[in-house]
Amino acid sequence: MSTSQFSSGAPTRILQGPFEDVRSILILQTKYIGDLVLASALAKNLQIAYPNARIVFLCEARCANFLTAHGIAAETVVFKRSSARGTILQRGVELYQVLRKLRRLAFDMTIDLTDSRTTHFVAMVVNARIRVGYFPTERPLRRLERQSANVRAKPFGYGERHFLYRNLSPLEALGVDLRVRFPSIQPLPQETARVQALLDKFRLRRNAFLVVHAGASFPGRRWLPERFAAVIDTISTETGLPVVLVGGPDEAEANEKIMTLVRTPVVNLVGALSLETLLALLKEARLFLGNESGPMHMAAAAGTPVVGLFGLTNPIVWGPVGVPSISLRPSMPCECVGGDLCHRTNPSKACCVWRLDVDTVADAVLQLLARTEGDPDTAV
């Protein structure tokens, strides 16, 4: 063993494998559903390497049931992002409650995928025997802050650039074999039955419709609704395939605009589906078209071909993985079209995706449909 200083504060003893007798693992991933989908590949590999271990996720509240229902986690502890953005008192109460639950569970290993100041603190307080963290950390630590991890994971593992391999990098640090390279999440039988009832209701056939997601977590990542409407009309005219709109309740405005502009009938399920039902619907779709978002990664994990629309975010790092796909991104550096709305260095607040034109997106959809036509899992 060797000793090394991660940052200011007391030195941290760096552990070296093999790491055995692990019965409980806490994965800290408090971000969005897309991040959790990518983290599912890490969980699957850990389940193979440590078959007797209980895997627990610290995650955002609305994602908790999705993780346990699909066997990604045995248990979850929820972290409310809304409270974390509240007053000092609200943040303190939320953190205290989370830490109480985690301390009661007791863990042999923590893996900090979020790599934030909050999760660094959580890992330190939980104080598992094996604490995996990134070195160097994504955000520079402030004075007197300490990274308590005693197993160092590279920022990106296996010599890869995609963010998936940031999630898989802890395996490399632990000396665990990489058995599952891509996320693969299959829908629950009851959700498949629920989706079949929806397909019957709207007279849709399995593998014979497109799913379109016009939303995203941040405005800068959303392609314009009128262009989605134009692409839907083009694809419907060219292929005869019907389209289903999906999204969360907070994405209704953009989808209502699409509904007023399209000339062809569209099934609008925005705000009507749980994450579990959405996954089952994506599994039955012929193709997914949408912005860089959680549903894009869910579609890929379900095995559905994806056309993803990107702006300042690089699809080499964040594109769909494991399925036939086309990722579209305008030429860079971006010729700003968002004016005062843009924060040119922030991928979440830059409007570069607006520069994609209708013909480019429609052509990509038609190309991917043609490319996957002979695939028995995706053929119409």
N, C-alpha and C positions, 0 to 999 in steps of 0.2 A: 504494500500500500504506500501511497505517497500523500503528501499534504500540499494543498494549493490554496491560494487566496482568490476567491471569486470576485470580491469587491470589498469595499470598506467594511470594517467589523472584524469579528474573530475569524481565523482561518477555518475552512471546512475540510474535513478529511474526505478524500476522493476514494470511493470504493471501486474495486475491480472484481469482475465476475470470477467463476460462475455464481449466479444468484439462485439459490435453491430454497426449498421449504417456504415458498410464498403461498399464503392462503387467502390473502385479501389485497386487492389492488384498487386504488382510487385514481381515476383519470379526471383531471381538471380541464374541462372544456366548457366555458361559460358563454360562448359566442352563439352563432346562428345555426340553423338547421343544416345548411350546406357544410359548415365546419364539422358538425357531428356526423354527417354522412361520410365525409372523408376519414374521420376518426374511427369509423366502424371497422375499417380494415385493420387498424391497430388492435382493436378489441378482439377481433376474430383470431389474429395471430397469438395474442396473449392467452386466449381460451385454449388454443392447441398446445402452447408451451407449458401452461400451468392449469391443467384440467381440473384440479381441485380448488382453484382459487375463486373467490367471489369477487366479481368485477363491479365496481360502483362508479357511477359518473356524477360529478358535480356539474350541473347543467342548468340552462334556463328553464323556467317552470313549464312553458308550453311544449317543450320537447321531451319531457320526462317520460310520458306514457309511450311515446314512439320508441324510445330506447329499450324499455323493458318488454314491451309487447313483441318486438322483433328479435329478442334475445341478444341484443347488443350489450346490454347491462343486466345484471341480476337485480340491481337496486339503483335508485337515484336519490341524490340530495339536491333539492332545487335551490337555485340562486336567482332571485328576482332582479332582473336588470333595471326595472323601473325604480326599485328602492335604492339600487346602487347609484342611480343618477339623482337621488333626492337630496334632502338636507343632510347635514352632518349627523344629526340624530337618527334619521331614517337609515342612513348608510351604516351607522354604528349598530343599530338594532338588528338589521338584516345580517350583518357579518357575525354578530354575536350568536344569533340563532343558528346560522350555518355551522359555525365552529363547534357549538355544543353538540349538534347532531354528529358531526364528523369525529369528534373526540370520543363519543360513546361507541362508535363502530370499531375503532382501532384498526389500523392498516399496517401491513408489512411493507407496502410499496406505494408511493405516489408518483404519478407522471403528470407533469404540468405542461399541457399542450397550449394553454392560453398565454402563458409567459407574460403575465401582467404583474404590476406591483401588488394587486390584491391577491392573485393566486400564489405569488411568491410568499406572501405573508401567511396564507392558508397552509401551504406546504410546510412552512417553518413551524407553525403551531401544531399541526397534526403530528409532525415529527416521526414519520415512519422510519423504519430501519433503512430502507432503500428509497432515496428521493431523486427521481430523474428530472433533470431540467436542461435547458439549452445553454450552450456556451459557445460563443457569446450570446447574451440575452438579446431579444428583439429590441427592447427599449433600454437605453443606458440607465443604470441605477443611480439614484440620487445619493447625496452624501449621507453616510451612516446606514444606507440600505444594504441588505445582504442577500445574496442568492444562496439559499440553504441547500440546494441540490448537491448530492454527493456522488451522482453518476452523471457524466457529461454526455449529452446528445449533440450531434452536429446540427447546425441550423437546417440543413437538408441532407438526408441520408442517401446512401447508395450511389452517390455521384450524380443524382438527378436534380432537376430544377423545379418540377411541379410541386405544389404545396402538399399534395398527398404524401410526398416523401419527407416533408417536415413532420407529419403525423407518424410516419413509419420509422423515422430516425431513432426514437428510443429503443426499438428492437435491436438495432445495430449496436447501440451503446450497451445493451444488456447481454449481447451475445446470443440473442434468440433468432432462430432461423426464420426467414421470410417465406411463409407458406402461402399466404393470401395477399396478392399484390394489389388487387382492385376491390373497391367496395361492391358488394353484391347483397342486396336486401330484397327478400321476396315478400310479397303481400300475405297477410293473414287470410286463411280460408273464409272467415266470416266477412272480411272486407271485399274479397273477390266476389262473393255472392251479392253483397250490397251493390258493387259496381255493375255486376251483370244485370241487376234489376234496373239500375239507371240507364244502361245501354238499351234495354228492352223498352223502357219508358220513352226514350228519345229516338228509338228506331235506329240505333247505331250498331254496327257489327264490330266484333273483336278484330283488332289489327286493320281496321278500315276507317280510321278517323285520326285527325291530328289534334294534339293538345297545344294550345298557345298560352303562354304566360307573359303578360305585358307588364308585370310589376317587378319590383326589386326593392331591397331594403332602403336604398337611397335614391333620390330623384335623378342624380347624375348618371345612374346606371340604367335608366328607363328609356328605351327607344320610343319615338313619338307614336301616340295612339293612332293618328291618321295613317301612318305608314303601316302599322300592323293591319289596319282595316284594308288597305290597298293590297297587301300581300295575301291576306285571307281570300279576297275576291279573286286574285290571280290564280292561286293554288286551287281553289274550288272550281274555277272555270276550266283549268288545265287538266285536273285529275278527277273531279267529281267527289273528292274526299270531303266529308263534313268536318267541321272544326268545333272543338270544345274549349271554351275559355275557363282558365282556373286562376286562383289567386286568393289572398286573404281578404278579410272584411275591410281592411284599410286600403285596399287597392281597387275599390269599387268605382271610383271616379273615372280612372283611365279606361276601364272596361266598359263603362256606360257610354263613353264617347265612341269607343269602337263599335258598340252595338248600334249607335245612331248612324254610323257612317257606312257599315258594310251593306252590300247589296244582296248578299247570299245569306240564307238562314244560318245562325250560329247558336250553339247551346251554351248558355251562360251559367257556369257553376261557381262563379266567384263568391267566396265567403260561405259556400255551402258544404265544404268538405273538411273533414279532419285530416291531419297529416297521414294517418293510417289509411284512410279511404283514398286520399290523393295518390299515394304510392300504388295502390291497386289499380286506379284508373290509368296512371302512367304506364303500368305494366301492360295494359291492354291496348295502348295506343300504337299507331303505325310510326309516328314520329313526334318529337317534341320540338317546338320552336319557342325561344324565349330569351330574355336578358340573362346576363350572368347573375345567378341567384340560387337559393336553396333548391327550388323545384327542378332546376337544370341538373344539379348533382343527384337529386332523387331519381330523375328519369334515367340517367346513366346507370345508377346503381340497380334500377329495376330491369336494365337490359334493353332500353328503348333508344333508337338512334336519335341524335340531338343535333340541332342547329342552334348554336349559342351566339349571342350578340354581345360584343365587348367594346368598351371605350378605352379609357386610359389603362385599365387593368390588362395585364398581359395574359392572353390565353395559354401561353406556354407554361405559365405558373398556375392558372386557375381554370383552364379549360376542362370540359368533360373527359372522363377517362374510362377505358374498359369497354367502349361501344363504338360502332361507326359514328363519326361525328364530323361536323364542319364548324369551325370557330371563325367568325367574321369580326374583323377589326379594321377601322379606317387607317390610312397611312399615318405614320408618326414621324416627326413631332406634329401634334394636332394644330390645325388652323382653327382657332377658337371660334365657336359658333354660339356659345352660351352667354357671352357677355359677362355681366356682373354676377350671374348665377354660378360661374365657374371658379373653382379653386384649383388652379392648373397643376398643382403637384399632388393633389389628393384624389385617388381613383374613385372614391365614393361621391365626390362633389364636382368632378369634371364631366362635362356633357359631350365628350368626344363621340359617344355612341350615336349621337344625333346625326353625324356625318355619313352614316351608312344609308345608302339609297334603296328604294323599293326593289328595283330590278336585281340588284346584287343579292338581296336576301331571298327573293323569290327564286332566283336561279339556283342558289345554294340548296333550298328545300327540294326543288325538282331534281337536282343532281343527286342528293342523298337518297331520295325515294328511288331513283333509278338504280343507284349503286347497291341498295339493299333489297331489291325486288326479288332476287333469287334466294334470299335467306329465309328458311322455313319459319324462323321465329319472328320475322318482321314482314313477311310477304302479305299483300292484301288478298 
